[in-house]
Amino acid sequence: MPGYGFRQPKEFSAFASEFLTSRTNLKRTFLVLDGHVGFRNFDQDAVEMFEQLKVPYGNQIFLLEEHHKNT
């Protein structure tokens, strides 16, 4: 679910909590992290929310390398 972090709407936390607790078919959620930026305070907040709501979760770290064209 994109949208959390420094640009998140004010209602995002309540929306995310409602979404995660109302989905009876939800088996696991993943927190996708940007490997260039690392684990930030917003990510910690998400993990704490998962723990509080008892939502199974996993972390995925992506590090995309920049591709430069040879001209």
C-alpha positions in Angstrom: 0.0 0.0 0.0 1.9 3.1 -1.1 1.4 6.4 0.6 3.0 6.3 3.9 6.0 8.5 4.8 6.6 12.2 4.8 3.9 12.8 2.1 1.2 10.7 3.6 -2.2 12.2 3.9 -3.4 13.0 7.5 -6.0 10.2 7.4 -3.6 7.5 6.1 -2.9 5.9 9.5 -6.6 5.4 10.3 -7.2 4.2 6.7 -4.3 1.7 6.8 -5.3 0.3 10.2 -8.9 -0.2 9.0 -7.7 -1.8 5.8 -5.3 -4.2 7.5 -7.8 -5.3 10.2 -10.8 -5.7 8.0 -9.2 -7.9 5.3 -10.0 -11.4 6.5 -8.2 -12.9 3.5 -5.0 -11.0 4.2 -2.2 -13.5 4.9 0.9 -11.3 5.0 1.9 -7.8 4.1 5.3 -6.5 3.0 7.1 -3.3 3.9 9.1 -2.3 0.8 12.2 -0.4 1.6 14.4 1.7 -0.6 18.0 0.4 -0.2 19.4 3.8 -1.2 17.6 5.4 1.7 17.5 2.7 4.3 15.2 2.1 7.2 13.6 5.3 8.3 11.4 6.5 11.1 8.3 6.1 8.9 9.2 2.5 8.3 9.6 1.9 12.1 6.1 3.4 12.6 4.7 1.0 10.0 6.4 -2.0 11.8 5.0 -0.9 15.1 1.5 -0.6 13.6 1.9 -4.2 12.1 3.0 -5.5 15.5 0.2 -3.7 17.4 -2.5 -4.9 14.9 -0.9 -8.4 14.9 -0.6 -8.3 11.1 2.0 -10.8 9.7 4.6 -8.9 7.7 7.9 -9.2 6.0 10.5 -6.6 4.9 11.7 -6.3 1.3 14.7 -4.2 0.5 15.2 -3.0 -3.0 18.4 -1.4 -4.3 18.2 -0.4 -7.9 21.4 0.5 -9.6 21.5 3.4 -11.9 22.0 2.7 -15.5 24.2 5.2 -17.5 24.2 5.2 -21.2 27.5 5.4 -22.9 27.4 8.2 -25.4 
